[in-house]
Amino acid sequence: MLNSRQRAQLRGMANGYETILHIGKSDIGEEIIKQADNALKARELIKCCVLETSSLSSREAADIVAAKTGADVVQVIGSRFILYRENKDNKKIFLRR
């Protein structure tokens, strides 16, 4: 579980990130979960977008993807959300305590 200082640190880091996961009209299937899991394993922090064609809100999509990948929702703004999951084997992001 992230505290507010860690969330702020991750939000600042994600500002320069490109959106790498797009959720569209097919909503969240196994392929989306697999892509999110692989991206979290490689990067630890990812930015995602929910397209207008999706039946899910960005908060719903963030909660579903986070639950299925074991990630934490860092932030949800508009159609975008940010997820973080620590990679214990290949740690790239060091959070404040």
Protein Blocks (a to p, Z undefined) as FASTA:
>chain_A
ZZfklmmmmmmmmmmpccfbdcdfklpafklmmmmmmmmmmnopacddddfkbcbdfklm
mmmmmmmnopacfbdchjbccdddddfklccbdcdZZ
